Structures are given as structure tokens and as C-alpha cells.
Amino acid sequence: MSEGNTAAQSYAPGTHPDLPAPIRTTGPVAWVRMNLFSSPLNVALTLVAIGLLWWVMPPLFEWIVLDSVWTAESRKECWDKMEVPEGGACWAFIKDRLRLFVYGFYPQASRWRVNLSFVLLAMAVVPVLYDKMPGRKFGLWYAVAFPFIAGWLLVGGLGLTPVDTDQFGGILLTLIIGVTGISFSLPIGILLALGRRSKMPVMRILCVMFIEFIRGVPLIALLFIASSMLNFFLPPGTVFDLLIRVLIMVTLFAAAYIAEVVRGGLQGIPIGQFEAADSLGLTYVKAQMLIILPQALKISIPGIVNTFIGLYKDTTLVLIIGMLDPLGIGRASLADAVWAGLSREVYLFVALFFFVCCFSMSRYSLYLERKLHTGH
Amino acid sequence: MRPLNVLAASVAVAALTVAGAASAGTLDDVKARGVLRCVVSTGIAGFAYPDANGVWKGFDIDFCRATAAAVLGDPTKIKAVTSTGKTRFTLLNAGEGDVLWRNTTITFSRDVGVKLRFHGVNYYDGQGFMVKKALGVTCATQLDGASICIQTGTTTELNLADYFHANGMKYEAVTIETNDEARQNYISGRCDVYTTDASGLAATRSTFTDPDNHIVLPEIISKEPLGPATRQGDAQWSDIITWVLNATITAEEKGITQANLDSMKSSKDPEVLRLLGVEGSQGVELGLSKDWAYNIIKAVGNYGEIFERNIGVNTPIGLERGLNALWTDGGLQYTPPFR
């Protein structure tokens, strides 16, 4: 009988269909075994982590979501609506101040210009980030022109009502400083890195001096110089906009760091690549553009994005020289006696804003690394 | 060494030329610009804060508006130059603001060392202590051994050390950076006592869920006269700021309010008539219009009205007039006569 069975299910060599993998190596059960309970130490760590989450998450979730109040006119009203005063988040405060957080002190009548700039920014960013976009060449030219278009839109003149830059604030200010710093510091940083490795002594010494000076001084000190000392160097009567001064300082600061990151990338390129470029008879510019920089920049991506994220978060430092970025707007709003005392809501909101921005940058850099990973 | 010398010399020359330019008539600059730039804080409860539409409000802001009303005839023609405690004087001295209305204590070193001109006191403050009622403390001399929340880098830190040393007491300082941080630390019990200017204590206390369980001790351990400042070397502009402040206080003395302003124009009191520009030429002597003080009171009211609107007992801050009552009511607010 058993012989009969085996005969019915016999296969010629090599024709047996694939059996499903054992249950213990696939599916969620296996994932949990592999990742959470693979050794006694991991079992202990998993249990501790679950315990911590159990301890922290429910009250946090309750405070942020379940017991939160979304509509109120004052802190008092917010707290009156809760079972326990301060027992939940008072998001009504953030809602009330949202426009202040986004636009700062930008004149109400002209806020469509800010909105338009945000849309144009999104349109400029897409062709830069994704090379599969149709019509990308046109998009890139537009991206180069964008800072000037946005500058005109935001500052005004040439037909638009002028708006002083000290009216800028909140997310608008962060984006202006962040985007300007990021887009201008990369080319400047690359040039500085090449200059530092140049064989021309004057060029090299100038670049080294610049990089080491900037890296040796804290950004706050540079911002103070921008805000208070530069006036004394300039001819009397020149009105040199504070925002422009800050933009220059932030860009130069980031450029020095980018230069060092790119230099690291350049040093990671085998000498053979340089010699190969030379032996092909390429000029210096062509060798850099076609052979060296594409490889060096690829290696430098994590470092470059790291610098960008740092730069973006450092924009909150302008608070110290009296410019109101989202954090500054939040603190200033806390001085309104109607709402004062809701600092946790403000800091959470600002943290969320920065996290979303920085996390997106970080994910994009991972995507870029995978895409450019051609293997050596 | 030589390049450094050259650099130092050029800095000095540049500084001198800037200083020279700055002294050439702030009044004319403001009139030409059409906007008054006030150096204000980035946010102090009751004194300066933006509302939901980004319009600045508060006690100091109202004085800024008063100045704009006097000089330009329009209280909305102001620009708030936000400054931190660290940048306020450099902003003013670098000419990026015309006048400083920023909760600033008048001290010798600021008047003489930082080369500012102060123009009277718009708020008499002083450092106090706040404790939880449950502690059972009723006066500051019982605070021996207490842990105290205090903002770093302020005069309050030095005052505290002096006071405890003078009374032979010890304390444990919990240093914090901002008022919010102090609030959190104090509520969570990291410190028993919070010390800062009494106005700040009242403002902080008003944000508690249980303000009645906390008391501000009666002792005030320092003098903190807060007042407006300008750059040295512009006598006309200094006079204007001085008399803008005096006008609001005199108006309260004489009972002139936003409401009865127009009927006061037919008052029998010659000083009222001089103040409101019906008689005399005081506005013109200041380089302003005849109705400069009329414009101030129309825009923001008299001193008492400014006080009650922003920080008085009916606001969330809930400050008593105290030292800031008129001298006729037992306070310190007193102005020279308009004569």
C-alpha cells in the first residue's frame, strides 16, 4: 500500500515542484523570531522595550490626541474643557497662531505672494530631485531662476508692494534661510574643496584660511558679527539688510563644512582615476566634471546631507539676534498672557515641523545613495 | 602685527564715521522714513508680544505707539525691531532702532558704560520670590536652604547672591534659561522658589492651573526701574522721548483720558491747555506738531489707561499699580510740570 502511494507521487529527477518554505523561516512568526527573540539578550531587550512603550505611549497618546482640545479662545477655556486642567494638549493655541507660524509678520494683503512662492518652490524642487521627470532640462533652468523669482515675489518692487525683510518670520524665514543656504553652499563648498587641493599656492592658502577660520568660529559668533559688527565696517548710511547678512553668514558657514566633506570624497578617489583623466588629455575642468567629481560627490552624499540637515536646524539660532523663526514665533506667542503657559504644545509643534523636513531630507539621501550605487 | 594695526585703525575710523552719521538728527530721519523703529523684546508677557495676526501689543509697545503718534501723528507707523537681552543695545547703538522701549533696567553701567541716554521710568519693578503656599513660608528670611530657580546671566542672579549673603543664608541655585523653563521646573518641584522681577512672577503665576496655591512674598530685594533709552548725543530726540513719557503721566494726573480728551480741550486748567496744544507752543519747541500730546492720548490713552489695558488687575497678568501709582496716590510716578 505504501509502495503504491509512493509510486503515484513519484517524479522524474529534477521535476519535483518547489515545496513552500518551512513555516519557521517565513512570515510574521519567523520575522518576530529572527528580529525580536533570536537570543536570550534580544528577548530581554525586546521585553524591556515593550515595557517602556507600554509605560510611555498610552499617556502620551492620551495627552496628544484623546484629551486634546482643538477649539478654544484662550488657555483658560482650553483647560476648562478638559477633565483635568493641563491634562491634554491645547492645540487650539497652535491653530490660533498658525498663520503667525507660517508667515511671520508678512502683511496680510500680500500673503498670496508667500503662498505662490511655496508652490513655485515645490515646482523647482521636483526636477532637481527626480531625474525621471519629463521635461527635466527646462525644469532645471527654472530651478536656477527660482531664487530670483522668489526673491522678487517676497521682497517686492518692480510693480509689487515692497515688503521689508524684517517682516519675514516663522516657517517662511526658515525656508528662506534653509533653501538659500543649501543651494548656494554646495557649489561654493565644492569650489573651496577643489581650491584646497589645488597646486596653486595662493589659491590653496586662501581656501585653507577661509575654511579653517569659519570652522574655528561658532555660528552664533558669526551671526552676532552679522547682526552688530558689520554695520561698523560698512560706509555710513549704507543700509545692508540684516536678512541678507544672515544669509551670507549661514551660506559661508555651511560652505566651509561642505568643502571638508567634499575633500574627504576627493581623497577617497584612487590616484589612478586622476592619472587616467590626465592620460586621456582632459583639461583640469573636464577631468573634474567628467571623472573626479561625479565619483567624489557620490561618496560624499551622506556627509553632505548631514551638513544640510545641520544647517537647516541651525536656522533656529537666528532667534538669538532677534529674528523670529518658528521657535521664536512660538516663544513670542507664549508671552501673550491669554495663552501663556502652553509651552509644551509650541515645542512639540516646532519639533514636528523640523522633524518632517529633516526626515524627508534623510530619506531622500538614502534613495539617492541606492540609485547611484553602481558598485565598484 | 602691521596688518592687524591697519585693521584696528580702519575699524576705529569706520566706527567714528558711523557715530558721526548717527548723531545727525534722529527726528529728521524718522520723519523722512515715515516709520518709527522701536527696539522691543522678542516676547515678554504683558510688555511685548505679537497677537494672532502678527500685530505687536503690550505695555512697551503702547509707549512705542505713543512716540509714533507724537512724532508722526499716526500710532500705527511703528516697526518692532525685535531684540534679545544681548542684542538690544548694539541694535540701538548701531542705528537699527530709533528708541528702545524694552523692559530695560536703568543702571549706572548701561547709562555711562554702554553710552545710552535714559529718559525716566515707565515701570518700577523689583525682584521678588514666589513659593507654594503649602511650604508655609511667609517671608523671604525663612528661605534658608531652599532651592531657587533663577535665570542665568541676569541682574537677578547677582541680587539673589547679595541678598542671601547679607542675611547669612544658603540656597541651591537651579539655573534656567527662559521663563517657560522656570515655570516647568517650579511646577514639577525641581525648585521650591522662583525668583525674578515681580511683574514676571505675577505673569507666570497667572498661567498656573492653581494660582491660588502660590504666593509672591512681600520682600522686594532689588530696584529695577525700567525705562526707555536712546543713543547719546541727540539732545532733541532725547527731549522728545522724555516728554512723551511725561505727557502720559501728566495726562493721568490731570484726569485726561481717551474718552474725555476732546472735552478737556475747553478745560480751565492752563496746564491742560498747554499739554493739549490749545495754548503755548511746546510741541513746536520739541520739533513736533502743536497737538503732539493730544495725538498720544488719543492713540493710547494716559499712563493709567496704558497700564490697566496691558498689565493691570483686570488683565490675566493682574498687576496692582503699587509703586507705579501716581505720587498723589502714594506711588512714585511723578513728572515735572508742563510749563
Interface residues (C-beta under 8 A of the other chain):
Chain A: R75 W79 P85 E86 D96 R97 R99 L100 Y103 G104 F105 Y106 Q108 D164 D166 G169 F224 S227 S228 N231 F232 F233 L234 P235 P236 G237 L242 L319 I320 I321 G322 M323 L324 G328 I329 R331 A332 S333 L334 A335 D336 A337 V338 A340 G341 S343
Chain B: V11 A14 A15 T17 V18 G20 A21 A22 S41 T42 G43 I44 A45 G46 F47 A48 Y49 P50 D51 A52 N53 G54 K57 G58 K79 V81 T82 S83 T84 K86 T87 T90 L91 A94 G95 E96 T178 D180 R183 Q184 A203 S206 T207 F208 T209 T315 P316 I317
